[in-house]
Amino acid sequence: MSDQRLSPDAREKLAQQLRASLSRRRRRSLPWTLVSVALVALILTGLWYVSRPTHASLPPLMLMCFDGLDDDNYWAEAQLFAPSDPGVNLEGLEIQWTVLWQTKVEEAATTKTDRSGKARYRIGSAPAPQQDVEHIKKTERELRVSFVDPAGNYRRDCYALLFAPWQPRIVTLPELIPGDVPIPWTTSPIEELPEPQPIPMVKPGDETALYAAGPVDAATYRAMRTWLHHHQSRPHAPLPRGPLLRDEAEELAKRLR
């Protein structure tokens, strides 16, 4: 039998041929890999584009903001909504927040809405530059919330109150309107809504309270707050001043402890 073993030169030549062949295959596969990555990126971009909110075609929007506590751990909330299209995607719209005390801007920030149109701002997280630090015990500040239509066609503004968390009294709406009869908050004018039960006050006109409405929707909250402010502003008002919070009374009491 003849010796079939390769000489060292032949083995080296064969190894070089194998390396060259493998290198060519790798070079040929690289463009296809890049094409595949680009195709996947294009598909993902297309899906994002289709699912993103089309702000240019949004229906007219309304803005609602809510009274809150003037506390660094409190998240103020606002709600954009479209009366003509409740299910429209409102994600990514800008909401401007301003906190004022005696017309002086003390906080200013911009946040964005989620898909449902809700936006949040944590009180104390964006203080405005100030030259002097004021150590004043403030019982009430004003919260201004604004939205500008991306197309520039209109602007919405909303005003709310931020009350200091040391207010001693918490009042639930059932205390003001006893009974289990459903109240048509959003469909009846104030004149047809029930009269509130008066709250005993030691110093009428100089007392405040926190009113707890519970987690109601924006339209119901707006009607409740309008009704509350109407009766708070009457001569010899039977109700102390104070904000309407979308908190349960029990949770609010725990926060104020």
C-alpha positions, 0 to 999 in steps of 0.5 A: 500500500502506498503512504496516503499521508500528506506532507507538511507543505501539503497540509499547510496549503490545505489549511490555507485554502480552508481558512480562505474559504471560511473567510469568504463565507463570513464576508458573504453572510455579513451583508445579509446580517446587516440587511436583516437588522435593518429590516427588523429596525424598519418594522419596529419603527413602522409599528411605533409610527402606527401606534403613536398618537396622531396629535395633528388630528386630535379632537378638541380637548378639555383640561381638568386639574384637581385640588391637592395637598401642599406637601413634597410627597404629594403628586398633583394630577391633571386630566386631558380628555376629549368629550367627542372621543373618550378613547382617543390616545393622548400619550405624550402631550405636554402639560405646564405646571406653575405653583404660585404664592401671592402671585410669585412663581415658586415652582414651574415644570412641564410633564407629559400625559399618558395614553389616557391623558393623565399627567402628574407633577410631584409638589416641590420637585421643580422649585423656581430660582429664588434669591431669598429663602422665605421661612413663611408658614403658608396655608394655601398656594395656587396651582395653575395648569396649562395645555397648548394644542400642538397645532396651536389652535387653542389653549386650555388653563385650569386652576386649583388649590394646594392646602397645607397638610396640617388642616385639622378637619376632614369632611366627606361629601356624604357628610354634606349630603346625607342619604343614599339617593344618587346625585346627578352631578354632571347632568343637573345645574347647581340650583337643582343639586341638594343643599349642603348640610351646614358644618358647625364652626367655632370661627366662621369665616376663619376656618378651613377643611379638607373635603374628600370626594374619593376617586371620582372621574374628571367630569364628576369632580369638576361638577362637585368642585363647582357646587362646593365653591358655589356654597363656600362663596355664599354670604354667611357660607355654611361651609368652611373654605378648603379644597376638594381632594380625590382621596378617600377620607381614611387614606387622607387621615393616614397621610395627615397623621 
